[in-house]
Amino acid sequence: MTREQLIRGEGQFIADLPDADCRWVAFVRSPHAHARVLSVLPPEGARDVTLVTGHDLASSIQPLRVQAPGLNVYDWHPMHPERALFVGDPVAAVVADSPYEAEDLADAVRIEYEPLPAVTSLEAAAGNETTIHPDLSDNVLFKFALNEGAATEAFASADLVVERTFRYPRQTAVPLECRGVLARYDPREQRFTVWTSTQVPHYLRNGLSQILGVPEDDIRVIRPDVGGAFGLKAQLFPEEVILPWLARETGGALKWVEDRRENLLASVHAHEGTLTLGAAFDGDGNLRAVRARAEGDAGAHSVFPFGAGLDPFTTVINIFGAYRHEIAEIDATSYATNKAPAGSYRGVGQVLSVFAVERLLDIAAGELGLDPAEIRRRNLLRTDDFPHTTPTGNAFDTGNYQETLRMALARADYDGLRAEQRTAATAGKQLGVGVGTFNEVTGVTLYPGYDGARVRIAPDGTIQGFMSSASSGQGHAEVYGRLIAEELGVSRDRVQIVEGDTDLCPSGSGTYASRTAVTMGNTLTLASQDLRRKLLKVAALMLKFEGELSDARVERELTIADGRICLAEDPATGVDFDEVVQAAYLQTLDFALPQEIVEAGLEVTRYEKLPQNVFSNTAIVAAVDVDTETGHFEIRRLVMVGDCGRILDRETVDGQAIGGAAMGIGCGTLEQLAYDADGQLLTASLMDYLVPTAMEVPPIEVGHLETPSSVTRNAAKGMGESGTMGIPAVLANAVADALGAEVTELPLSEERIAGLAMGASSL
Ligand code: SMO
């Protein structure tokens, strides 16, 4: 579906799928954060109720063991037979003829629980007084450390050491469309078809195959249009297992569309953690060494496929990545708590690392008497540092970080803002200016990180790209269409893109980690180039080339543009694209494609994994006016200059930048999931979990620099999360600057800011 079709309301989401023959599923969810499930009984007096418990499920599935380096492995049940591990954890499922009857039925199911002590903080989790997973010896779900002790000497001999502990709140992605599943089982073919709102159809098929104990080929996962995902839909959910399993058991089609409360309570949360970050500088403010220790609150589970280490690992591995330094000692731990499982949400891990690094740089600048822009100029990587490998092992191909900073400062009139700050003081109103510079990990090569593309020209000339990625509404078709059209020399509207169907599309990672342009785009270019060479060879034979038809020769001697393949030296001599297609399918009377030279058909499938992650970089400047009495602030300017290498589609890049920035404003100022000490979620509606509206999002001024990647064939770098990871940090810097106070915790609520303002004025 193209962006235009979605805007016209022509999208077809899970809730829109034909369901006349479907029965509906509702889940009974635990009201306790931690409990033993003693018994599950149907509603009193109810007959012929389809009620499924964890025991029923456990008797015919394989628990999943989520594995990755550093993870402590245990048995994951989509519905545990004996325990509930968070408020919202599914304990039973019922089936009825309508969603309303199903919900009423679920309410009437009788469950006896024995409540257990709930672990609701990192401190309690680390204390291990209560452990959550009986098959693990403690609450540690993930542990990783690198370069232990390496920074000790550098810190001891530094001119300046700055160290603080930063806290990031628990947040969740709030896609406009919540989750939903439609499952069918065909007993004749013994095959499942699962429609689900997901970013990762092939991972899902893999997880389902493991749990259901059937070959992957017996499962078809289809992703219809997806109304936003932002990381939340990049994992396998219990509901995505239970519906197909139940469809097989009951022999009918089943549907479930969740409501907002379920989504906030029981999908996945993210971002929550603390980071103790130290930096050692010399007397000129040059960064020498870094020490980072992250602790993440993973909630109840290590979710498939990425596992519980996702946020804290991403935090520490990318720490101070944009800045020169020689030593980094890092360590990350994830703890199990009795809260909803942590998964991904845009800005994974880097929301915390960028917040902490950018705050710490401002604190260090204050100690050294340097301007925040100046300490960044001194430490940001310089063009001649590239290619560059960080002390944590991240490899960067190209970049011009100093120039993006210069552009952002110039566009925001940084010097003018500073001058105004010095002269125009108004009682109760403070101007604050924040700067942030960082790079963004994209196209992650882990888990396993490859993508697959099949490009096909049908005998009738239809051009199709089948992709392992799965758009959630961000305009993949536009970008892919352009990449294919460029190679094949046709117009973009001739190209159809097919995504999100595991029967049709080659397998691959799906869509997350800003990987679309980089890994998927790269694989697609590879496949398109192969297909292009085949077209050129067929054309060469039609043009009666003699001698060997090497790739290099046809690329050199032929050009392809505007639907024609012509001699480079004599553009008047050529053949029509469509005639070449006919010839490739042996459908021409006057030309027979010699099969011993070029085989018939026009279809190429390629799989590829990039040799390294690809990093874009961004500089942001914000100016805010803070009301020191109420703690309210207005964003006066928000300038964001990004460098994502070659821009493949300007509209898409701008959309990602601005959308990401809006989410960053949410993450930085409003979004916080709160649990009470018993593990009850206090923010289970959008009245309580606040997301930005148009009122909170000022005009975002976006600028671009294009330093081509040397890793990707299309020279692009991913960029979809820069606004989300950078803006909370920059707004925190601006507010701290206005108040002369230290900000080490988010969100920047009015309450927090007013408190900081009072503290600062009493100093
Ligand atoms: S949070 Mo994204 O889907 O990697």
Boltz pocket constraint, residues with backbone or C-beta under 6 A from the ligand:
constraints:
  - pocket:
      binder: B
      contacts: [[A, 199], [A, 230], [A, 231], [A, 232], [A, 234], [A, 344], [A, 345], [A, 346], [A, 347], [A, 348], [A, 511], [A, 512], [A, 513], [A, 514]]
      max_distance: 6.0
